Amino acid sequence: MKKQQRVKLVVISLFDGMSGAKEALKHIPHIELLRFYSSEVDKDAIQVANNRHPEDIKYRLGSVIDINPIELLKEIYKAFGKDVKILLIGGSPCQGFSLAGKMKGSSTSCGIDVTTLKQYLRLKEEGFKFDGQSYLFWEYIRIKEAIKPSYFFLENVKVTQKWLPMFNEAVQVVSPYDINSILVSAQSRPRYYWTNIPDISKIKEKHIEVKDILQRRLKNKLIKKAVKDKGFYIDKSVPPSVSKNIENQHHNITHSNKHVYNMACTSGFQDNVISLKKAPCLRASNNATFFYHKNVYSKFTPLEWERLQTYPDGYTEGVSKTARYKMLGNSFTVEIIRHFLSHITPDSLPQKPRKKLF
């Protein structure tokens, strides 16, 4: 039997989080990872990445703003030669482009929309301050333009029509892939993916539901109260305000035909969401998502969030629960990333960039 030829690859992971891209690459046997560089500033995420992939500690790059791409490229060429294949991957901060965020997109603090790399570099040099973190998309583009990687991959929310042409033009693709993590997980997580990896095949749906990813719970230890007259239970993880809403709306929840049931929102975005078959999109700023299963209402645990993002059980252990929820809400869905990167093969030729789209 002929041995499959492997692709030797150097990876530069920007906005790396806890190295979800590295976890995805571990499960692609035909890719030989020569080196994994990563850029991240969140201390908890770095700690998890170090715990899981200590071999990469020496290649942590710090903040994306401080990366000198030319010096980095020299280091890579010195180690592996100028013919080495490089993958640039990242999921730039999305809050400014998300319906759950401020919807200010890529802009300065004084309200100037930043729509080109040239404009961003000029404003940065002139000392302008930027709103939020979504402007860091331009740091991905800055490094991409300098390094000119063999392959690139960028993830973000489904940005609005105002900002989509800017993304397409900057990344130099006609349009992104529009994929929902619901295909491979019990989580509905619609995202856009821009890449020059060729011939991406359709993802086969796995039909996973919330009931398939739940931890085993011991009722006698977790049950907080019994609503005897209605025949259901509420466990310790559900706060009083949500418990009250559950009691009032139990009939409507259990008779809903939807994957999730949105109760009356008392504060914030997406509070009081009850998952029946599919979890709503996990978010770093809100872990108040609950589920109903076998007559019990409960809150998802960090391990269950790991499963919803298709990480191995216990991957984020070693930091606080709050930090685990945050980094998982910020992360890739690993199985989606694995699907894309698995199409980098010895015979694949990167799609040529479009010089001008509009």
C-alpha positions as CSV (number, residue, x, y, z in Angstrom):
1,M,0.0,0.0,0.0
2,K,1.4,3.4,-1.1
3,K,2.2,5.7,1.8
4,Q,0.2,9.0,1.6
5,Q,2.4,12.0,0.8
6,R,2.4,14.6,3.6
7,V,2.3,18.4,3.4
8,K,4.9,20.2,5.4
9,L,3.5,23.4,6.9
10,V,4.4,26.3,9.1
11,V,1.4,28.0,10.7
12,I,1.1,31.5,12.0
13,S,-2.1,31.8,14.1
14,L,-3.2,35.3,14.9
15,F,-5.8,35.9,17.6
16,D,-4.9,32.4,18.6
17,G,-7.0,32.1,21.7
18,M,-6.2,28.7,23.2
19,S,-4.7,27.2,20.0
20,G,-7.9,25.8,18.5
21,A,-6.2,25.7,15.1
22,K,-3.4,23.6,16.5
23,E,-6.0,21.2,17.9
24,A,-7.7,21.0,14.5
25,L,-4.4,20.3,12.7
26,K,-3.6,17.4,15.1
27,H,-6.4,15.4,13.5
28,I,-5.2,15.9,9.9
29,P,-2.8,13.0,9.3
30,H,-1.5,14.2,5.9
31,I,-0.2,17.5,7.3
32,E,3.2,17.6,9.0
33,L,3.3,20.7,11.2
34,L,6.8,22.1,11.1
35,R,6.2,25.0,13.5
36,F,3.2,26.7,15.1
37,Y,3.6,30.4,15.8
38,S,0.8,32.1,17.7
39,S,-0.2,35.6,18.7
40,E,-2.5,36.1,21.7
41,V,-2.8,38.5,24.7
42,D,-5.4,36.9,26.9
43,K,-3.4,35.3,29.8
44,D,-6.0,32.6,30.5
45,A,-6.1,31.5,26.9
46,I,-2.3,31.5,26.7
47,Q,-2.2,29.3,29.9
48,V,-4.5,26.8,28.3
49,A,-2.6,26.8,25.1
50,N,0.7,26.3,27.0
51,N,-0.9,23.4,29.1
52,R,-2.1,21.6,26.0
53,H,0.7,22.4,23.6
54,P,3.9,23.2,25.6
55,E,6.0,22.5,22.5
56,D,4.8,25.9,21.1
57,I,5.7,28.1,24.1
58,K,8.9,29.3,22.5
59,Y,6.9,30.5,19.4
60,R,4.4,32.8,21.2
61,L,4.5,36.1,19.4
62,G,2.6,38.3,21.9
63,S,0.3,41.0,20.6
64,V,-0.5,41.1,16.9
65,I,0.2,44.8,16.9
66,D,3.8,44.2,17.8
67,I,4.6,41.5,15.1
68,N,7.3,42.4,12.6
69,P,6.3,40.2,9.7
70,I,9.5,40.6,7.8
71,E,11.6,39.5,10.7
72,L,9.3,36.6,11.3
73,L,9.5,35.6,7.6
74,K,13.3,35.7,7.8
75,E,13.2,33.4,10.8
76,I,11.0,30.9,9.0
77,Y,13.1,30.9,5.8
78,K,16.3,30.4,7.9
79,A,14.8,27.4,9.6
80,F,12.9,25.8,6.7
81,G,14.0,27.4,3.4
82,K,12.2,29.8,1.1
83,D,10.0,27.1,-0.5
84,V,8.3,26.2,2.7
85,K,4.5,26.4,2.7
86,I,3.0,28.9,5.2
87,L,-0.6,29.0,6.5
88,L,-1.8,32.3,8.1
89,I,-4.9,31.7,10.1
90,G,-7.0,33.7,12.5
91,G,-10.4,34.8,13.8
92,S,-10.2,38.6,14.3
93,P,-12.3,40.2,17.0
94,C,-15.9,40.4,15.8
95,Q,-17.8,42.5,18.4
96,G,-17.9,45.6,16.1
97,F,-19.4,43.5,13.3
98,S,-21.8,41.4,15.4
99,L,-25.5,42.1,16.2
100,A,-24.6,41.3,19.8
101,G,-22.0,44.1,19.8
102,K,-22.0,47.9,19.2
103,M,-22.2,47.5,15.4
104,K,-19.5,50.2,14.9
105,G,-17.4,47.9,12.7
106,S,-13.9,49.0,12.0
107,S,-13.6,52.6,13.1
108,T,-11.7,55.2,15.1
109,S,-12.9,56.4,18.5
110,C,-14.0,59.6,16.9
111,G,-16.2,57.8,14.4
112,I,-14.1,57.5,11.2
113,D,-14.8,54.3,9.3
114,V,-11.6,52.5,8.5
115,T,-12.1,50.7,5.1
116,T,-8.6,50.1,3.7
117,L,-5.2,48.9,4.9
118,K,-3.5,52.1,3.6
119,Q,-6.0,54.3,5.6
120,Y,-5.6,52.1,8.7
121,L,-1.8,52.4,8.6
122,R,-1.9,56.1,8.1
123,L,-4.4,56.6,11.0
124,K,-2.3,54.3,13.2
125,E,0.9,56.3,12.4
126,E,-0.9,59.6,13.2
127,G,-1.8,58.3,16.6
128,F,-5.6,57.8,16.2
129,K,-7.3,55.7,18.8
130,F,-9.6,52.9,17.5
131,D,-13.0,51.8,18.8
132,G,-13.2,48.4,20.4
133,Q,-11.0,45.6,18.9
134,S,-12.6,44.9,15.5
135,Y,-10.1,47.2,13.8
136,L,-7.5,44.5,14.5
137,F,-8.8,42.9,11.3
138,W,-6.4,45.3,9.6
139,E,-3.5,43.8,11.6
140,Y,-4.3,40.4,10.0
141,I,-4.3,42.1,6.6
142,R,-1.0,43.9,7.4
143,I,0.7,40.7,8.2
144,K,-0.9,38.8,5.3
145,E,0.3,41.4,2.8
146,A,3.8,41.4,4.1
147,I,4.2,37.6,4.4
148,K,2.2,36.5,1.4
149,P,1.4,33.1,2.9
150,S,0.8,30.1,0.7
151,Y,-2.6,29.7,2.3
152,F,-4.7,32.0,4.4
153,F,-7.8,31.5,6.5
154,L,-9.9,34.1,8.2
155,E,-13.1,33.6,10.4
156,N,-15.6,36.2,11.5
157,V,-19.3,36.7,12.2
158,K,-21.7,37.1,9.4
159,V,-20.8,40.7,8.9
160,T,-23.5,43.1,7.5
161,Q,-23.7,44.2,3.9
162,K,-22.0,47.5,4.9
163,W,-18.8,45.7,5.9
164,L,-18.8,42.6,3.7
165,P,-17.4,44.3,0.6
166,M,-14.5,45.7,2.7
167,F,-13.7,42.2,4.0
168,N,-13.8,40.6,0.5
169,E,-11.7,43.4,-1.1
170,A,-9.1,43.3,1.7
171,V,-8.8,39.5,1.8
172,Q,-9.0,39.4,-2.0
173,V,-11.7,36.8,-2.4
174,V,-15.0,37.1,-4.2
175,S,-17.1,35.9,-1.3
176,P,-16.7,34.0,2.0
177,Y,-18.0,30.5,2.8
178,D,-21.2,30.8,4.9
179,I,-21.2,27.8,7.3
180,N,-23.1,27.1,10.5
181,S,-21.5,25.0,13.2
182,I,-24.9,23.3,13.6
183,L,-23.7,20.9,10.9
184,V,-21.0,19.3,13.2
185,S,-22.2,20.3,16.6
186,A,-25.3,20.9,18.8
187,Q,-24.6,24.6,18.6
188,S,-26.0,27.0,16.0
189,R,-23.0,29.2,15.2
190,P,-23.3,30.9,11.7
191,R,-19.9,32.3,10.6
192,Y,-18.2,33.5,7.5
193,Y,-14.9,32.0,6.4
194,W,-12.5,33.6,3.9
195,T,-9.7,31.4,2.4
196,N,-7.7,30.5,-0.7
197,I,-7.6,26.8,0.2
198,P,-9.1,25.3,-3.0
199,D,-12.0,22.8,-3.6
200,I,-13.6,22.9,-0.2
201,S,-16.2,20.1,-0.1
202,K,-19.6,20.3,1.5
203,I,-19.7,19.4,5.2
204,K,-21.8,16.3,5.9
205,E,-24.3,17.1,8.8
206,K,-23.8,14.9,11.9
207,H,-27.3,15.6,13.4
208,I,-26.0,16.2,16.9
209,E,-28.4,17.5,19.5
210,V,-28.0,19.0,23.0
211,K,-29.0,15.7,24.6
212,D,-25.9,14.1,22.9
213,I,-23.4,16.4,24.6
214,L,-24.7,16.6,28.1
215,Q,-22.7,15.5,31.2
216,R,-24.3,13.0,33.5
217,R,-25.9,14.8,36.4
218,L,-26.6,13.4,39.8
219,K,-30.1,14.7,40.7
220,N,-29.7,14.5,44.4
221,K,-26.6,16.7,44.4
222,L,-27.6,19.3,41.8
223,I,-31.4,19.8,42.3
224,K,-32.1,23.1,43.9
225,K,-35.9,23.0,43.9
226,A,-38.8,20.8,42.7
227,V,-41.9,22.4,41.1
228,K,-44.0,19.4,42.1
229,D,-47.3,20.7,40.8
230,K,-45.8,21.0,37.3
231,G,-43.5,18.0,37.4
232,F,-40.1,19.4,36.6
233,Y,-36.9,20.4,38.4
234,I,-34.5,23.3,38.5
235,D,-30.9,22.8,39.5
236,K,-28.5,24.9,41.4
237,S,-27.0,26.6,38.3
238,V,-30.1,28.5,37.4
239,P,-30.4,32.0,39.1
240,P,-33.6,33.0,40.9
241,S,-34.7,35.5,38.2
242,V,-34.5,32.8,35.5
243,S,-36.1,30.2,37.7
244,K,-39.1,32.4,38.1
245,N,-39.4,32.9,34.4
246,I,-39.1,29.1,33.8
247,E,-41.9,28.4,36.3
248,N,-44.1,30.9,34.5
249,Q,-43.3,29.7,31.0
250,H,-42.7,26.0,31.4
251,H,-45.7,25.0,29.3
252,N,-44.7,27.2,26.4
253,I,-41.1,26.0,26.6
254,T,-42.0,22.3,26.5
255,H,-44.5,22.8,23.7
256,S,-42.3,24.9,21.5
257,N,-41.3,23.5,18.1
258,K,-38.1,25.5,18.0
259,H,-34.6,24.4,18.8
260,V,-34.4,27.1,21.4
261,Y,-36.9,29.1,23.4
262,N,-36.4,32.8,24.2
263,M,-38.0,33.8,27.5
264,A,-38.7,37.4,28.4
265,C,-35.3,39.2,28.4
266,T,-34.8,41.1,31.6
267,S,-31.3,42.4,30.9
268,G,-28.5,42.0,28.4
269,F,-28.6,40.2,25.1
270,Q,-29.7,36.6,24.8
271,D,-30.5,36.1,28.5
272,N,-33.0,33.4,29.5
273,V,-32.5,31.2,26.4
274,I,-33.6,27.6,26.9
275,S,-32.0,25.0,24.6
276,L,-34.3,22.1,23.6
277,K,-32.4,20.5,20.7
278,K,-29.7,23.0,19.7
279,A,-27.8,25.5,21.7
280,P,-27.7,29.1,20.5
281,C,-24.4,30.7,19.5
282,L,-22.0,30.6,22.5
283,R,-20.7,34.1,23.3
284,A,-17.7,35.2,25.4
285,S,-19.7,37.9,27.2
286,N,-22.7,35.8,28.2
287,N,-22.9,32.3,29.5
288,A,-26.5,32.5,30.7
289,T,-27.8,29.8,28.3
290,F,-29.8,27.0,29.9
291,F,-31.2,23.7,28.7
292,Y,-34.2,21.5,29.4
293,H,-33.7,17.7,29.4
294,K,-35.5,14.9,31.2
295,N,-37.6,17.2,33.3
296,V,-34.6,19.2,34.6
297,Y,-33.6,22.8,33.8
298,S,-29.9,23.4,34.1
299,K,-27.0,25.6,32.9
300,F,-24.4,24.3,30.5
301,T,-21.1,23.4,32.1
302,P,-17.7,24.4,30.7
303,L,-17.2,20.8,29.6
304,E,-20.5,20.9,27.7
305,W,-19.4,24.2,26.0
306,E,-16.2,22.3,25.0
307,R,-18.3,19.7,23.3
308,L,-20.5,22.4,21.6
309,Q,-17.2,23.8,20.2
310,T,-16.0,20.3,19.4
311,Y,-12.9,20.4,21.7
312,P,-11.8,17.4,23.6
313,D,-13.3,17.0,27.1
314,G,-11.3,19.0,29.7
315,Y,-9.4,21.0,27.1
316,T,-9.9,24.3,29.0
317,E,-9.2,23.0,32.5
318,G,-6.7,24.8,34.6
319,V,-8.3,28.3,34.7
320,S,-11.5,29.6,36.2
321,K,-15.0,28.7,35.0
322,T,-15.6,32.3,33.9
323,A,-12.4,32.2,31.8
324,R,-13.3,28.9,30.3
325,Y,-16.7,30.2,29.2
326,K,-15.1,33.4,27.8
327,M,-12.4,31.6,25.7
328,L,-14.8,29.0,24.4
329,G,-17.2,31.8,23.3
330,N,-14.4,33.5,21.5
331,S,-13.1,30.3,19.9
332,F,-13.4,28.5,16.6
333,T,-15.5,25.4,16.3
334,V,-12.6,23.0,15.9
335,E,-14.3,20.5,13.6
336,I,-15.2,23.3,11.1
337,I,-11.6,24.4,11.0
338,R,-10.4,20.8,10.6
339,H,-12.7,20.4,7.6
340,F,-11.2,23.4,5.8
341,L,-7.6,22.7,6.6
342,S,-7.9,19.1,5.6
343,H,-8.2,20.3,2.0
344,I,-4.5,21.5,2.1
345,T,-2.9,18.5,0.2
346,P,0.3,17.9,-1.7
347,D,-1.6,18.5,-4.9
348,S,-3.6,21.5,-3.9
349,L,-2.8,24.8,-5.5
350,P,-3.9,28.0,-3.7
351,Q,-6.6,29.9,-5.4
352,K,-5.2,33.0,-7.0
353,P,-6.2,36.3,-5.4
354,R,-8.4,38.8,-7.2
355,K,-6.6,42.1,-7.6
356,K,-9.8,44.1,-7.7
357,L,-13.3,43.0,-6.9
358,F,-15.3,46.2,-7.2
